């Protein structure tokens, strides 16, 4: 029987894949800074409704002392990601995200003392390899992203973001245990959305118009994101961080399959499905 935490992480992957497809169809032309802000801001009502049902847990001063700088870190990561894609081609920047599950294996052991089984480690690494192969398909050479590490500013920036995320994933688990799977994301979503307002206003000249025009798709993106983050935090409370982060990556093959079925995106589907299949095999190793 599949562990509950793994099952929740799988639902998160499905919701993230659906969110990606919906964004392609309905908010593809929306500025990335507006989308980044809206995905958090419009997720807050979902989290508020959930906390109203669940109740506010008892919180310590330490909780808020961690939450505020964490909000700045999330905002900083969003800015760095935008800068990375501006500095270098997506074909060599995007594959680097595949390193995330492997890095979380290390950081979760150092920070939380979490040690997956050998089968689990192989599953996590298999997912990472599959994600890399899938994302590196547009590069001239499969090793290009790593070859460019020393001379491409965008690749260097995104590597810093991935290292940052490998730490924050573990902080998420600590803070969920200190509060609740709803209270922690509500706090961080609120803090990061407030912090990102001046950034959005500076970087997006038409932010008011875009929000007014695209508020409906942005609202649904926020609702999907808010629901997914609650389930993700609940999963972190129940199972290993490395497993949750790795299973969440299944959103990539889910997006590939849905794009083929719904959007009729058939270009390079065979190449994409190869990496996707490897990721699914890795997930099965974690499931069983």
MODA-V189597 format. One record per pair of residues at least 24 apart in sequence whose C-alpha atoms are under 10 Angstrom apart, sorted by the first residue. I is the first residue (numbers start at 1). J is the second residue. D is the distance in whole Angstrom. If there is no record, write none. Layout:
i->(I,I)
j->(J,J)
d->(D,D)
This chain:
i->(1,1,2,2,2,3,3,3,3,3,3,4,4,4,4,5,5,5,5,5,5,5,5,5,5,5,5,5,6,6,6,6,6,6,6,6,6,6,6,6,6,6,7,7,7,7,7,8,8,8,8,8,8,8,8,8,8,8,8,8,9,9,9,9,9,9,9,9,9,9,9,9,9,9,9,9,9,10,10,10,10,10,10,10,10,10,10,10,11,11,11,11,11,11,11,12,12,12,12,12,12,12,12,12,12,12,12,12,12,12,12,13,13,13,13,13,13,13,13,13,13,13,13,13,13,14,14,14,14,14,14,14,14,14,15,15,15,15,15,15,15,15,15,16,16,16,16,16,16,16,16,16,16,16,16,17,17,17,17,17,17,17,17,17,17,17,17,18,18,18,18,18,18,18,19,19,19,19,19,19,19,19,19,20,20,20,20,20,20,20,21,21,21,21,21,21,21,22,22,22,22,23,23,23,23,24,24,25,25,25,26,26,26,26,26,27,27,27,27,27,27,27,29,29,30,30,30,30,30,30,30,30,30,31,31,31,31,31,31,31,31,32,32,32,32,32,32,33,33,33,33,33,33,33,33,33,33,33,33,34,34,34,34,34,34,34,34,34,34,34,34,34,34,35,35,35,35,35,35,35,35,35,36,36,36,36,36,36,36,36,36,37,37,37,37,37,37,37,37,37,37,37,37,37,38,38,38,38,38,38,38,38,38,38,38,38,39,39,39,39,39,39,39,39,39,39,39,40,40,40,40,40,40,40,40,40,40,40,40,40,40,40,40,40,41,41,41,41,41,41,41,41,41,41,41,41,41,42,42,42,42,42,42,42,42,42,42,42,42,42,43,43,43,43,43,43,43,43,43,43,43,43,43,43,43,43,43,44,44,44,44,44,44,44,44,44,44,44,44,45,45,45,45,45,46,46,46,46,46,46,46,46,46,47,47,47,47,47,47,47,47,47,47,47,47,47,47,48,48,48,48,49,50,50,50,50,50,50,50,51,51,51,51,51,52,54,54,54,55,55,55,56,56,56,56,57,57,57,57,57,58,58,58,59,59,59,59,60,60,62,62,63,63,63,63,63,63,64,64,64,66,66,66,67,67,67,67,67,67,67,68,68,68,68,68,68,69,69,69,70,70,70,70,70,70,70,71,71,71,71,71,71,71,71,71,71,72,72,72,72,72,72,72,73,73,73,73,73,74,74,74,74,74,74,74,74,74,74,74,75,75,75,75,75,75,75,75,76,76,76,76,76,77,77,77,77,77,77,77,78,78,78,79,79,79,79,79,80,80,80,80,80,81,81,81,81,81,81,81,81,82,82,82,83,83,83,83,84,84,84,84,84,84,84,84,84,85,85,85,85,85,86,86,87,87,87,87,87,88,88,88,88,88,88,88,89,89,89,89,89,90,90,90,90,90,90,90,91,91,91,91,91,91,91,91,92,92,92,92,92,92,92,92,92,92,92,92,92,92,92,92,92,92,93,93,93,93,93,93,93,93,93,93,93,93,93,93,93,93,94,94,94,94,94,94,94,94,94,95,95,95,95,95,95,95,95,95,95,95,95,95,95,95,95,95,95,96,96,96,96,96,96,96,96,96,96,96,96,96,96,97,97,97,97,97,97,97,97,97,97,98,98,98,98,98,98,98,98,98,98,98,98,98,98,99,99,99,99,99,99,99,99,99,99,100,100,100,100,100,100,100,100,100,100,100,100,100,100,101,101,101,101,101,101,101,101,101,101,101,101,101,101,101,101,101,102,102,102,102,102,102,102,102,103,103,103,103,103,103,103,104,104,104,104,104,104,104,104,104,104,104,104,104,104,105,105,105,105,105,105,105,106,106,106,107,107,107,107,107,107,107,107,108,108,108,108,108,108,108,108,108,109,109,109,109,110,110,111,111,111,111,112,112,112,112,112,112,114,114,114,114,115,115,115,116,116,116,116,116,116,117,118,118,119,119,119,119,119,119,120,120,120,120,120,120,120,120,120,120,121,121,121,121,121,122,122,122,122,123,123,123,123,123,123,123,123,123,123,123,123,123,124,124,124,124,124,124,124,124,124,124,124,125,125,125,125,126,126,126,126,126,126,126,126,126,127,127,127,127,127,127,127,127,127,127,127,127,127,127,127,127,128,128,128,128,128,128,129,129,129,129,129,130,130,130,130,130,130,130,130,130,130,130,130,130,130,130,131,131,131,131,131,131,131,131,131,131,131,131,132,132,132,133,133,133,133,133,133,133,134,134,134,134,134,134,134,134,134,134,134,134,135,135,135,135,136,136,137,137,137,137,138,166,166,166,169,169,169,169,169,169,170,170,170,170,171,172,172,172,172,172,173,173,173,173,173,173,173,173,173,173,174,174,175,175,176,176,176,176,177,177,177,177,180,180,180,180,181,181,181,181,181,181,181,181,181,182,182,182,182,182,182,182,183,183,184,184,184,185,185,185,185,185,186,186,186,189,189,243,243,243,246,246,246,246,247,247,247,247,247,247,247,248,249,249,249,250,250,250,250,250,251,252,252,253,253,253,253,254)
j->(287,288,286,287,288,235,238,239,286,287,288,234,235,238,239,231,232,233,234,235,236,237,238,239,240,241,243,244,232,235,236,238,239,240,243,244,246,247,248,283,286,287,231,235,244,247,287,228,230,231,232,233,234,235,236,238,239,244,247,248,228,229,231,232,233,234,235,236,239,243,244,245,246,247,248,249,250,231,232,235,244,246,247,248,249,250,251,283,228,231,232,247,248,250,251,224,225,227,228,229,230,231,232,233,235,244,247,248,249,250,251,228,232,244,245,246,247,248,249,250,251,252,253,254,255,228,248,249,250,251,252,253,254,255,224,225,227,228,229,248,251,254,255,221,224,225,228,229,248,249,250,251,252,254,255,248,249,250,251,252,253,254,255,256,257,258,259,221,224,251,254,255,258,259,220,221,222,223,224,225,228,251,255,221,251,252,254,255,258,259,254,255,256,258,259,262,263,217,218,220,221,217,218,220,221,259,263,217,262,263,214,216,217,218,221,210,214,215,216,217,218,221,210,214,204,206,207,210,211,213,214,217,218,200,203,204,205,206,207,210,211,78,79,82,200,203,204,78,79,82,196,197,199,200,201,202,203,204,207,196,197,199,200,201,203,204,206,207,208,210,211,214,218,200,207,210,211,214,217,218,221,222,75,78,79,82,193,196,200,218,222,75,78,189,192,193,194,195,196,197,199,200,218,222,193,196,197,200,211,215,217,218,219,220,221,222,189,193,218,219,220,221,222,223,224,225,226,185,186,188,189,190,191,192,193,194,196,218,219,221,222,223,225,226,189,190,191,192,193,194,196,197,218,219,222,223,226,189,190,193,215,218,219,220,221,222,223,224,225,226,185,186,189,190,193,218,219,220,221,222,223,224,225,226,227,228,229,185,186,187,188,189,190,193,222,223,225,226,227,186,219,222,223,226,182,186,222,223,224,225,226,227,230,181,182,183,184,185,186,187,189,190,223,226,227,229,230,182,183,186,226,182,181,182,183,186,226,227,230,180,181,182,183,186,182,180,182,183,180,182,183,179,180,182,183,178,179,180,182,183,178,179,180,178,179,180,183,178,179,175,178,175,176,178,179,184,187,184,187,188,171,175,188,175,184,185,187,188,191,192,187,188,190,191,192,195,188,191,192,168,171,172,187,188,191,192,187,188,189,190,191,192,193,194,195,196,188,191,192,193,194,195,196,161,164,165,168,192,161,164,165,168,188,189,191,192,193,195,196,191,192,193,194,195,196,197,199,161,192,195,196,199,157,158,160,161,162,164,165,161,192,196,161,196,199,200,203,154,157,158,160,161,154,155,157,158,159,160,161,162,154,157,158,153,154,157,158,152,153,154,155,156,157,158,159,161,153,154,155,157,158,153,154,152,153,154,155,157,148,152,153,154,155,156,157,139,145,152,154,155,135,136,138,139,145,154,155,135,136,137,138,139,140,144,145,135,136,137,138,139,140,141,142,143,144,145,146,147,148,149,152,154,155,135,136,139,144,145,146,148,149,152,153,154,155,156,157,158,159,131,132,134,135,136,145,154,155,158,128,129,131,132,133,134,135,136,137,138,139,142,143,144,145,146,155,158,128,131,132,135,136,145,146,149,155,156,158,159,161,162,128,131,132,135,158,159,161,162,163,249,125,127,128,129,130,131,132,133,134,135,136,162,246,249,125,127,128,129,131,132,159,162,163,166,124,125,128,159,161,162,163,164,165,166,242,245,246,249,125,126,127,128,129,131,162,166,241,242,243,244,245,246,247,248,249,126,127,128,129,166,242,245,246,128,162,163,165,166,167,242,162,163,165,166,167,168,169,170,241,242,243,244,245,246,166,240,241,242,243,245,246,166,167,242,163,166,167,168,169,170,241,242,166,167,169,170,171,173,240,241,242,170,240,241,242,167,170,167,170,171,174,170,171,173,174,240,241,239,240,241,242,240,241,242,239,240,241,242,243,286,286,285,286,282,284,285,286,287,288,240,242,243,282,283,284,285,286,287,288,242,243,282,285,286,282,283,285,286,243,246,247,278,279,280,281,282,283,284,285,286,287,242,243,244,245,246,247,279,282,283,285,286,246,279,282,283,246,275,278,279,280,281,282,283,285,246,247,249,250,275,276,277,278,279,280,281,282,283,284,285,286,246,249,275,278,279,282,275,276,278,279,282,249,250,252,253,272,273,274,275,276,277,278,279,280,281,282,246,249,250,252,253,272,274,275,276,277,278,279,275,276,279,271,272,274,275,276,278,279,252,253,256,271,272,273,274,275,276,277,278,279,252,272,275,276,272,275,268,271,272,275,268,241,242,245,233,236,241,242,244,245,236,240,241,242,241,232,233,236,237,241,232,233,234,235,236,237,238,239,240,241,236,237,233,237,233,234,236,237,233,234,236,237,230,233,234,237,229,230,231,232,233,234,235,236,237,226,227,229,230,231,233,234,230,233,229,230,233,226,229,230,232,233,226,229,230,226,229,283,286,287,279,282,283,286,279,280,282,283,284,286,287,283,279,280,283,276,279,280,282,283,276,276,279,277,278,279,280,280)
d->(8,8,9,6,7,10,9,8,10,8,9,10,8,7,8,9,9,10,7,4,7,8,5,5,8,10,9,8,10,7,9,8,7,9,7,7,10,7,9,10,8,7,10,8,9,9,9,9,10,6,7,9,8,6,9,9,10,9,9,9,9,10,7,6,9,9,6,8,10,8,5,8,9,6,6,9,9,10,9,10,8,10,6,6,9,7,8,9,8,8,9,9,8,10,9,9,9,8,5,8,9,6,6,10,9,9,9,6,9,9,8,8,9,10,10,10,7,5,7,6,4,8,9,8,9,9,8,10,8,6,9,10,7,8,7,8,8,6,10,10,8,9,10,10,8,7,7,10,8,9,9,6,9,9,8,10,9,8,5,7,8,6,5,9,9,8,9,10,9,8,8,7,8,10,8,6,9,10,7,8,10,9,9,9,9,9,10,7,10,9,10,7,9,7,7,8,8,8,10,9,8,7,8,9,7,9,9,9,10,8,8,9,6,9,10,10,7,9,9,6,7,9,9,9,10,10,9,7,9,9,8,10,9,9,9,7,10,9,8,8,10,9,10,8,9,10,9,8,8,8,8,9,8,5,9,10,7,7,9,9,9,10,6,9,9,7,9,6,9,8,7,10,9,9,10,9,9,10,10,7,9,9,9,7,9,10,9,8,9,10,10,9,9,9,8,6,9,9,6,7,9,7,10,9,8,10,10,10,8,9,10,6,7,10,8,7,9,9,7,8,9,6,4,8,9,7,8,10,9,9,5,8,10,8,6,10,10,10,10,9,6,9,7,8,7,7,10,9,6,8,10,10,9,9,7,10,9,9,10,9,9,7,5,8,8,4,6,9,9,8,10,9,8,9,10,10,8,9,8,4,5,7,6,4,8,10,9,9,6,9,10,7,7,9,8,8,9,7,10,9,10,9,8,8,10,9,8,6,9,9,6,7,9,10,6,8,10,8,6,9,9,10,9,6,8,9,8,8,9,7,10,10,10,7,9,9,10,9,9,9,9,6,7,8,10,9,8,9,10,9,9,9,9,9,7,9,6,7,10,8,9,7,10,8,6,10,9,8,9,10,9,7,10,7,8,9,10,10,9,10,9,9,10,9,8,10,7,6,8,10,9,8,10,7,9,10,10,9,10,8,9,10,10,7,8,8,8,6,8,8,5,5,8,9,7,9,9,8,6,10,10,7,9,10,8,9,9,8,10,9,9,9,8,9,9,6,9,9,9,9,6,8,9,7,6,10,9,9,9,9,9,10,10,9,9,6,9,8,8,9,10,9,10,9,8,10,10,9,7,7,9,7,9,10,7,6,10,10,7,10,9,10,9,9,7,8,9,9,7,4,7,8,6,6,9,9,10,6,9,9,9,10,7,8,6,5,9,9,10,7,7,5,7,10,10,9,10,9,8,9,9,10,9,9,10,9,9,7,6,8,5,5,9,9,8,9,7,10,8,6,9,10,9,9,7,5,8,10,8,9,9,9,7,9,9,10,10,7,10,9,10,9,10,6,5,9,9,7,9,10,9,10,6,8,9,10,9,8,10,10,7,5,8,8,5,5,9,10,9,9,10,10,7,9,9,10,10,9,7,8,9,7,8,10,7,10,7,7,10,8,9,8,8,9,8,8,9,7,10,10,10,8,5,7,8,5,5,9,9,8,10,9,9,8,9,10,6,8,9,8,9,8,9,10,10,10,8,9,10,6,8,10,8,6,9,8,8,9,7,10,8,6,10,10,10,8,9,6,8,9,6,5,9,10,8,9,9,7,9,9,8,10,9,10,8,7,9,6,9,9,9,9,8,5,7,10,8,8,7,5,9,10,8,9,9,9,8,5,9,10,10,9,10,9,9,6,6,10,9,7,10,9,8,8,8,6,9,10,8,7,7,10,10,10,9,10,10,8,7,9,10,7,9,9,8,9,9,10,7,8,9,8,10,9,10,7,10,8,8,9,9,10,10,9,10,6,7,10,9,10,9,8,9,9,10,6,5,9,9,9,9,9,9,8,7,10,7,8,9,9,10,10,8,9,7,4,6,7,5,6,9,7,7,10,9,6,8,9,6,7,8,8,9,9,7,10,10,10,7,6,9,7,5,8,9,7,8,8,8,9,9,9,7,4,7,8,5,7,10,10,10,8,8,10,9,7,8,8,10,8,7,9,10,10,10,9,9,10,8,4,6,7,5,5,8,9,8,10,8,9,7,8,10,10,6,7,10,8,6,8,10,10,9,8,8,5,9,9,10,9,9,10,7,5,8,7,5,7,10,9,9,9,8,8,10,10,10,9,7,8,9,9,10,9,9,10,9,7,9,9,8,9,10,7,9,10,10,7,8,9,9,10,7,9,9,6,6,10,10,9,7,9,9,10,10,7,8,8,7,9,10,9,7,9,8,8,9,8,6,8,8,5,5,9,9,8,9,10,8,6,9,8,8,9,10,10,9,8,8,7,7,10,8,9,9,9,9,10,9,7,10,9,9,8,9,9,9,9,6,10,8,9,10,8,10,9,8,7,7,10,8,10,7,9,8,10,8,8,10)
